[in-house]
Amino acid sequence: QVQLVESGGGLVQAGGSLRLSCTASGRTFNTYTVGWFRQAPGKEREFVAAISGVSTYYEDSVKGRFTISRDNAKNTVYLQMNSLQPEDTAVYYCAASRLRYGSSRPSTFGFWGQGTQVTVSS
């Protein structure tokens, strides 16, 4: 079992940046696929980005703006978010899977954090 804790959310003006962190407790976390998802009020949970081995994956709307990375020594995965827009406003969740990345569906990730709020004002 792995436990995930997100941090770094907050209120930012349009065009600004935030860096989210996902810190895990499990000693095997570095072998997991890790994804970021977001959920806005009234909408389904949406895939944002994932890192699996040496590969990264992004939802089209965030390509070129968001970057996912990991620091294995800190058991932490980051989501650097630049050029934020109001439509990026959501609760952002970190999730992990023991499997190689193959699907952006939330149900393929078995471990989830509690989320961190990102609000982008116009």
N, C-alpha and C positions, 0 to 999 in steps of 0.2 A: 504494500500500500504506500502511496505517495500523497503527501499533503502539500497543497499549493496555496500561496498567499500573494495576492496582487497588491501593488502600491504604485503611486505616482500620478494618479488621476487628480483632476482639479478643474478649475475654471480658467479658460484661456480665450483670448480674442482671436477672431478669424485671422488666419495667416500665421498664427503662432505655433509653438511646438511644445510637446510634452514627451517624456520618456516614461513608459510603464515598465515595471519590473515584476517578474514572477519568480518567487523564491520557493524552492522545494526542500522537503525534509528527507526524502529518500536517497540513500547512498548510490542507487543505480539510476538516478534521474538523468544523468548525462547520456544514457542509452535510449531514453524515451524520445519519441516524437512529441513536440510541444507546439500547440497552436494558440492563437488568440482569436476570440470571437467577440461579437458585440451584439447588444440587444437594446433597441430603442422602444419606448412605450408603444404598445399596440402592434409591434412588429415581431416577427420570428427572429430567433437567434441566427446571426449571420457570421459566416467565416470571414476572417480578416487576413491572417497570415499563419504560416507554419514553418517549422524548421525540423528537418529529419535527416540525420547524418550530415552530409555536406550540402544538402539541397535545401532551398527555400522556396516557398510558394506564397503567392499573394492574390487576393481578390482584385479584380481589374480596377475597381474604383480607387484603390490605394497604391497601386504600382507607381513607383517614382516618388512617392511621398512618405511611405512608411518603410521601415527596415527592421527585420527581426534578426536577432543575434543572440548568442549565448556565451556566458562566462562559466566554464566548467568548474573552475576553482571555487566559485561562489555559489554553485548550484542555482544559477539564476539565468533566466531568459528575459530579454529586453524587447520592447517594441518602441522604437524611435518614431515619433509621429511628427511630421513637418507639414507646413502649409495646411493646417487644420481648417476645416470648414464647418459651418453649423450642422450639416448633414452627418458629420462624424460624431455628433452628440449621442452618447449611449453609455450603458454600463458595459465595461470591457472585462471579459473573463479569460483567464488562462486555463488551458486544458492540456492533458497529457495522455498519451497512448503508448503502450508497449510495442505496438506494431509500426512497421514502416509506413510512412504516409501514403495513402492511396485514395482517400476520400475527404472532402471538405465537410461532410455531414457531421453535425455535433455528436450524433449517436455513436460515431466511431472513436470518440475520445472518452475514456472511462473515468478519468480523474479531473476534477474541477475545483477551481478556487471560488471565492465568494463574490468576486467582482470589485471593480473600482470605477467610480463615476467619472466620465469625461464630459464636460460641458463646454461647447464652443459658442461664443456670442458673436453676433454680427455687428 
